[in-house]
Amino acid sequence: MASLFSMKSLKFAEKDWIQISHEPVIYESIVDNAPITIYDTNGMPHRMTFRKGGKLHLEKIEEKFRFHWESSDLK
């Protein structure tokens, strides 16, 4: 499982993702090749492309957001 910390939450195309859980927060890609960009705590962009059915987990830890995913969910 890979992870990344960010100071910002996510904004992405609703046509590509759905939220499947609220506690914990989990998003699932509903299309193949769903792109997402997460900016780490230093402001560096990390661009990823998910397979259909790929899941992105989100946790709020104090003032930061932790995103984590399975490497096998990436294209």
CORCORMO-V179302 format. One record per residue. N is the residue number from 0. PSI is psi in whole degrees, -180 to 180 (999 if undefined). NEAR is the number of other ideal C-beta (glycine too) atoms within 10 Angstrom. Layout:
# CORCORMO-V179302
n/psi/near
N/PSI/NEAR
N/PSI/NEAR
This chain:
# CORCORMO-V179302
n/psi/near
0/132/9
1/155/12
2/164/10
3/137/16
4/144/15
5/157/18
6/-7/12
7/152/12
8/-168/11
9/149/15
10/123/8
11/171/15
12/122/10
13/-22/9
14/-15/9
15/-21/17
16/150/19
17/151/11
18/120/12
19/-10/11
20/145/12
21/-29/7
22/96/5
23/163/8
24/122/17
25/132/15
26/146/23
27/136/17
28/130/23
29/2/15
30/158/14
31/148/13
32/43/11
33/113/24
34/152/14
35/145/21
36/126/11
37/131/21
38/123/13
39/-179/15
40/-17/13
41/2/8
42/7/9
43/132/9
44/141/8
45/109/13
46/131/8
47/155/18
48/125/14
49/150/24
50/160/14
51/131/14
52/-6/12
53/144/22
54/142/15
55/119/23
56/145/16
57/129/18
58/142/13
59/121/10
60/106/8
61/-118/5
62/6/7
63/162/13
64/136/19
65/122/13
66/137/22
67/153/14
68/163/21
69/135/13
70/-31/7
71/-15/8
72/-11/20
73/151/12
74/999/13
